[in-house]
């Protein structure tokens, strides 16, 4: 068994490899696969345990990279960990530079920044043999903004949600930020009061709760941004408070965000425009994006929507776009008559385009005792949807979902009180639970797990 040494990043701010050229270490990544963090030619998976005790610090958090060859894991920790930072609340394997190794984005939305409690931070850890790290923070950090709550990326473009930011003086209205990791500079802030963004900032909207980047109908070749505001009040008639439906939710889609200056072009979607919506549906709670050929798919959940006419059972709406067509509604997924109120269908989402677009829908409160599970939906043939990754009583499997190549990663952060994950092959229905200190996953140094599997990627 080969266990890589625990990675403790020591620099608070390091210069990232240039986006336009391969790094000096790119030779180690020449045979890397799409989700390959260490450059050994196999896809890896990443698991967040945001409130794990680590290095003797209570609730500092840790991230585990599960190696694709089944030869152990490496642990990534914050450069200067603090108690309760939530390091690993959000995680994403992506590609931020020109080498072929996957890079890692890690959110720590409870980290203190410049003395501001819970302002939040994000760490970009570059894969391969020489793992440099960059810390991203809001240009003007704000107390309890929880910057890093959500993450998305498209190449060197990174989106970060700060849903608790008091945007434009409005409590918890929320904001999102865009960064170019290839030429790191100050992040660009977007709120519902930014020019060209539909809607307006209101207390408790939580704009930035979820984010996604992809091709959503802007100029071909340019990146578009989707931002979820699941606690927005909107009845589809422009009433966002008072008579508006409380916490019905919405998403904003902004086109060509990399090149947009002086205002954005885009549109807003409310659940009311797609299906019958109610207060509390929380449309925009989770989002996922993938491409298959010329088609880009965006999945958006409303985990308390009335899926299949079953109240509060949850639903997921699918949008699609192409190089010649703007984003349009393409379908609604739910559990039909099998659904039950409060199961949380759509609590988490993950997409893959490998071997045909497949959408993983987390249902963590499904079944007796909240066992949980995942509905795996072939987008072109949703009638072949399967329930996979079922947990045991109280596990809440499907709290988080992700893909590592063709493997599905299912987080169950309440299994045995400290969490576990399962990795499922393309045709598997179950997987062997993995947790720190068991099997190939090393125990944490100076601490222990708390919610292993709260985030996966």
C-alpha positions in Angstrom: 0.0 0.0 0.0 1.4 3.4 -1.0 0.3 6.3 1.2 1.4 9.7 0.0 2.7 12.0 2.6 0.2 14.5 4.1 0.3 17.7 2.2 0.5 20.8 4.5 0.7 23.9 2.3 3.0 26.4 3.9 2.7 29.5 1.8 -0.3 31.8 2.3 0.0 33.0 -1.3 2.0 31.4 -4.0 2.2 32.3 -7.7 0.2 29.8 -9.8 1.6 28.2 -12.9 0.9 30.4 -16.0 -2.3 29.5 -17.8 -0.8 29.7 -21.2 2.2 27.5 -20.7 2.8 24.2 -19.0 4.4 24.4 -15.6 8.0 23.2 -15.0 6.5 20.1 -13.5 4.2 19.2 -16.4 6.3 16.2 -17.3 4.9 14.4 -14.3 1.4 15.0 -15.6 2.0 14.0 -19.2 -0.1 10.8 -18.8 -2.7 12.2 -16.4 -6.4 11.5 -16.8 -9.1 14.0 -16.4 -9.5 13.8 -12.6 -5.9 12.8 -11.9 -4.5 15.0 -9.1 -1.2 13.1 -8.6 -0.3 12.4 -12.3 -0.3 8.6 -12.1 -2.7 8.2 -15.0 -5.8 7.3 -13.0 -8.8 9.4 -11.9 -8.8 10.4 -8.2 -11.6 11.5 -6.0 -11.7 14.2 -3.4 -13.6 14.2 -0.1 -14.2 17.1 2.3 -14.5 16.8 6.1 -15.0 20.4 6.9 -15.1 20.3 10.7 -12.7 17.5 11.4 -10.2 18.0 14.2 -6.8 18.1 12.5 -3.3 18.9 13.7 -4.7 19.3 17.2 -7.1 22.1 16.1 -10.8 21.6 16.7 -13.0 21.8 13.6 -10.2 23.0 11.4 -11.3 20.7 8.6 -9.4 18.5 6.1 -9.6 17.3 2.5 -8.8 13.7 1.5 -7.7 12.9 -2.1 -8.5 9.2 -2.7 -6.0 7.8 -5.2 -7.4 6.2 -8.2 -5.2 3.1 -8.1 -6.7 2.2 -4.7 -3.3 2.8 -3.1 -4.3 5.1 -0.3 -5.0 8.8 0.0 -3.3 12.1 0.7 -4.6 14.6 3.1 -4.7 18.3 2.3 -4.9 20.9 5.1 -5.1 24.7 5.2 -1.8 26.7 5.3 -2.7 28.2 8.7 -5.7 26.2 10.0 -8.0 27.8 12.5 -10.6 26.3 14.8 -14.0 26.0 13.0 -12.7 27.2 9.6 -14.8 24.6 7.6 -11.9 23.8 5.3 -13.4 21.3 2.9 -17.0 22.6 3.0 -16.9 22.8 -0.8 -14.4 20.9 -3.0 -13.8 20.6 -6.8 -11.3 18.9 -9.0 -10.7 21.0 -12.1 -8.0 22.2 -14.4 -6.6 25.6 -13.6 -3.3 25.6 -15.6 -1.8 24.1 -18.8 -0.5 20.8 -17.4 -2.7 17.7 -17.5 -2.9 17.1 -13.8 -6.1 18.0 -12.1 -6.1 20.9 -9.6 -8.1 21.3 -6.4 -10.4 24.0 -5.3 -11.3 24.0 -1.6 -13.7 26.3 0.2 -13.3 27.3 3.8 -16.3 29.6 4.3 -15.9 29.9 8.1 -12.3 31.0 8.0 -11.4 34.4 9.5 -9.8 36.9 7.2 -8.1 40.1 8.3 -9.7 39.7 11.7 -13.2 39.4 10.2 -15.0 36.3 11.7 -16.3 33.8 9.2 -15.4 36.0 6.2 -14.3 32.9 4.3 -11.5 31.9 1.9 -10.9 29.5 -1.0 -7.6 27.6 -1.7 -6.5 26.5 -5.2 -4.0 23.6 -4.8 -2.2 22.8 -8.1 -1.8 19.1 -8.8 1.3 17.2 -9.8 4.6 16.7 -8.0 5.1 20.3 -6.8 1.8 21.4 -5.2 1.7 25.2 -5.0 -1.3 26.8 -3.5 -3.1 30.1 -3.9 -5.5 31.6 -1.4 -8.5 33.6 -2.8 -10.5 36.0 -0.7 -13.0 38.6 -1.4 -11.5 42.0 -2.4 -13.2 43.6 0.6 -13.8 40.7 3.0 -17.0 40.9 5.2 -17.7 39.4 8.5 -19.9 36.3 8.2 -20.1 36.5 4.4 -19.1 32.8 4.1 -17.1 33.3 0.9 -16.3 29.8 -0.4 -19.7 28.4 0.3 -20.0 27.3 -3.3 -17.5 26.8 -6.1 -17.4 26.4 -9.9 -14.8 26.5 -12.6 -14.3 26.6 -16.3 -10.7 26.4 -17.1 -8.9 29.2 -15.4 -12.1 31.0 -14.6 -13.3 30.3 -11.0 -16.6 31.4 -9.5 -17.1 31.6 -5.7 -20.3 32.1 -3.9 -20.7 34.2 -0.7 -24.4 33.9 0.0 -24.3 35.5 3.4 -22.7 38.7 2.3 -24.7 41.8 3.1 -24.7 42.8 -0.5 -25.1 46.6 -1.0 -26.1 47.0 2.6 -28.9 44.3 2.5 -28.5 41.5 5.0 -27.7 38.1 3.6 -28.6 39.2 0.0 -25.5 37.4 -1.2 -22.9 37.8 -3.9 -20.7 35.8 -6.3 -17.1 36.5 -7.3 -15.1 35.7 -10.5 -11.3 35.1 -10.5 -8.8 34.4 -13.3 -6.4 31.9 -11.7 -4.0 32.1 -14.7 -3.3 35.8 -14.1 -4.4 36.2 -10.5 -5.9 39.5 -9.6 -8.7 40.9 -7.5 -11.9 39.1 -7.8 -14.8 40.6 -9.7 -18.0 40.9 -7.5 -21.5 40.2 -8.9 -24.7 40.8 -7.0 -28.3 41.1 -8.1 -27.8 44.9 -8.1 -24.9 44.6 -10.7 -25.7 46.3 -14.0 -27.5 43.8 -16.3 -28.3 41.2 -13.6 -32.0 40.6 -13.4 -33.7 41.0 -10.0 -32.6 43.0 -7.0 -30.8 42.3 -3.8 -33.2 41.7 -0.9 -32.6 40.4 2.6 -32.1 36.7 2.8 -32.0 36.0 -1.0 -28.7 34.0 -0.6 -27.5 34.9 -4.1 -24.4 32.7 -4.6 -25.7 29.7 -2.6 -24.8 27.7 -5.7 -22.8 28.5 -8.8 -22.0 26.9 -12.2 -19.9 27.8 -15.2 -20.4 26.5 -18.7 -21.8 27.2 -22.2 -25.2 28.5 -21.6 -26.0 30.3 -24.8 -23.6 33.3 -24.9 -21.0 33.9 -27.6 -19.6 30.5 -28.8 -16.4 29.7 -27.0 -17.1 32.1 -24.1 -18.0 31.1 -20.6 -21.4 31.8 -19.0 -22.2 31.9 -15.3 -25.3 30.6 -13.4 -25.9 31.7 -9.9 -28.6 30.3 -7.6 -30.6 32.3 -5.0 -32.8 29.6 -3.5 -34.2 31.8 -0.7 -35.4 34.6 -3.0 -39.1 35.4 -2.8 -40.6 35.6 -6.2 -44.0 34.6 -7.6 -43.1 35.1 -11.2 -45.1 38.4 -11.3 -42.3 40.6 -10.0 -43.3 40.5 -6.4 -40.3 39.7 -4.4 -41.5 40.5 -0.9 -44.8 40.9 0.8 -47.1 38.9 -1.6 -44.2 37.2 -3.2 -43.7 33.5 -2.5 -41.2 33.2 0.3 -38.1 31.2 -0.5 -39.4 29.9 -3.8 -36.0 30.6 -5.3 -34.5 31.6 -8.7 -31.3 31.4 -10.8 -29.6 34.1 -12.8 -27.7 33.2 -16.0 -25.1 35.7 -17.2 -23.5 35.4 -20.6 -19.9 35.9 -21.6 -18.8 36.8 -18.1 -15.1 36.6 -18.8 -15.3 39.5 -21.3 -18.2 41.4 -19.8 -17.3 44.9 -18.7 -19.7 47.7 -17.6 -22.7 45.4 -17.4 -23.9 41.9 -18.0 -26.3 40.3 -20.5 -28.4 37.5 -19.3 -31.7 36.4 -17.9 -33.4 35.2 -14.7 -35.4 31.9 -14.2 -38.0 31.4 -11.5 -39.4 28.0 -10.8 -42.9 29.5 -11.5 -41.9 29.9 -15.2 -41.4 26.1 -15.5 -43.8 24.3 -13.1 -46.3 25.2 -10.5 -44.2 26.7 -7.7 -44.9 27.2 -4.0 -43.3 29.1 -1.2 -40.3 27.3 0.2 -39.4 25.3 -2.9 -35.9 26.6 -2.9 -35.2 26.5 -6.6 -31.4 27.0 -7.2 -30.4 25.1 -4.1 -27.9 22.9 -6.1 -26.7 23.1 -9.7 -24.5 21.0 -11.9 -23.2 21.4 -15.5 -21.8 19.0 -18.1 -21.3 18.9 -21.9 -22.1 16.1 -24.4 -20.9 17.0 -27.9 -22.2 20.4 -28.8 -24.8 20.5 -26.0 -24.4 22.0 -22.6 -26.6 20.8 -19.8 -27.5 22.7 -16.6 -29.4 20.9 -13.8 -31.0 23.0 -11.1 -32.8 21.6 -8.1 -35.7 22.6 -5.9 -35.4 20.0 -3.1 -38.7 21.1 -1.5 -40.6 21.4 -4.8 -43.7 19.3 -5.5 -42.1 16.6 -7.7 -44.5 14.2 -9.3 -47.3 16.1 -7.5 -46.0 14.8 -4.2 -45.7 17.9 -1.9 -42.2 18.9 -0.9 -40.6 15.7 -2.3 -38.2 17.6 -4.6 -37.5 18.0 -8.3 -34.7 18.9 -10.7 -35.1 21.0 -13.8 -32.9 20.4 -16.8 -31.8 23.2 -19.1 -29.8 22.8 -22.3 -27.9 25.1 -24.7 -25.6 24.8 -27.6 -23.2 26.9 -29.7 -26.2 28.1 -31.7 -29.0 28.1 -29.1 -29.5 30.0 -25.8 -30.4 28.2 -22.7 -33.9 26.7 -22.7 -35.9 24.4 -20.4 -35.5 20.7 -21.5 -37.3 18.6 -18.8 -38.1 18.0 -15.2 -36.9 15.0 -13.2 -38.5 13.7 -10.0 -39.3 10.5 -8.2 -42.9 10.4 -9.3 -45.3 8.5 -7.0 -42.3 7.0 -5.2 -41.4 10.4 -3.7 -42.3 11.4 -0.2 -42.3 14.8 1.5 -39.0 15.9 2.9 -36.8 13.3 1.1 -34.7 16.1 -0.4 -34.6 14.9 -4.0 -32.0 17.3 -5.5 -30.2 18.2 -2.2 -27.0 17.6 -4.2 -26.3 17.2 -7.9 -23.4 16.1 -10.0 -23.1 15.7 -13.8 -20.8 13.8 -16.1 -20.6 13.8 -19.9 -18.4 10.7 -20.2 -20.1 7.8 -22.0 -23.3 9.9 -22.4 -24.6 12.6 -20.1 -25.6 11.2 -16.6 -27.0 13.2 -13.7 -26.6 12.1 -10.1 -29.3 13.4 -7.9 -28.7 13.1 -4.1 -31.8 12.1 -2.0 -30.2 12.1 1.5 -33.4 11.9 3.5 -34.9 9.0 1.5 -36.3 5.9 3.1 -37.0 4.8 6.7 -34.5 6.3 9.1 -33.1 8.7 6.4 -30.9 6.0 4.8 -30.5 8.2 1.7 -29.4 7.3 -1.8 -28.7 8.6 -5.3 -30.9 8.6 -8.4 -28.7 8.1 -11.4 -30.5 9.6 -14.4 -29.4 9.0 -18.1 -30.3 12.3 -19.6 -31.3 11.0 -23.0 -33.3 8.1 -21.5 -34.6 9.1 -18.0 -36.8 6.1 -18.0 -33.7 4.0 -17.1 -33.1 6.0 -13.9 -31.7 3.8 -11.1 -31.5 4.1 -7.3 -27.9 3.5 -6.2 -25.6 4.1 -3.3 -28.2 3.4 -0.6 -27.0 3.9 3.0 -27.9 2.4 6.3 -30.3 4.0 8.8 -29.2 7.6 9.6 -26.4 7.6 7.0 -28.0 10.3 4.8 -26.2 8.9 1.7 -26.4 11.4 -1.1 -25.8 14.4 1.0 -23.0 15.0 -1.5 -22.4 13.5 -4.9 -19.6 13.7 -7.5 -17.9 12.0 -10.4 -14.3 10.8 -10.7 -14.1 9.7 -14.3 -16.8 7.1 -14.7 -17.0 6.4 -10.9 -19.8 7.9 -8.9 -18.7 9.3 -5.4 -21.4 9.3 -2.8 -21.0 11.1 0.5 -22.7 9.9 3.7 -21.5 12.3 6.4 -23.6 10.8 9.2 -22.5 7.2 8.8 -21.3 5.9 12.2 -21.4 9.4 13.5 -18.3 10.6 11.6 -19.1 9.9 7.9 -18.0 7.8 5.0 -18.0 7.7 1.2 -18.7 5.0 -1.4 -17.2 4.8 -4.9 -19.4 3.1 -7.5 -18.4 1.9 -10.9 -20.6 2.7 -13.9 -22.8 -0.4 -13.5 -22.6 -0.7 -9.7 -25.5 -0.3 -7.3 -23.5 -0.3 -4.1 -20.0 0.5 -3.0 -17.8 -0.3 -0.1 -17.9 2.5 2.5 -14.5 4.3 3.1 -13.6 6.4 6.1 -10.5 7.7 7.7 -8.6 5.1 9.6 -10.2 2.2 7.7 -8.9 0.4 4.6 -6.7 2.6 2.4 -7.7 5.9 4.0 -5.3 7.2 6.6 -6.4 8.5 10.0 -6.0 12.2 10.5 -2.9 13.5 12.3 -3.8 15.0 15.7 -7.5 14.6 15.4 -10.4 12.7 13.9 -13.2 12.9 11.3 -16.5 14.7 12.0 -18.4 14.9 8.7 -16.3 12.9 6.2 -18.2 13.1 3.0 -20.0 16.4 3.6 -18.5 17.4 0.2 -17.2 15.3 -2.6 -15.8 15.8 -6.1 
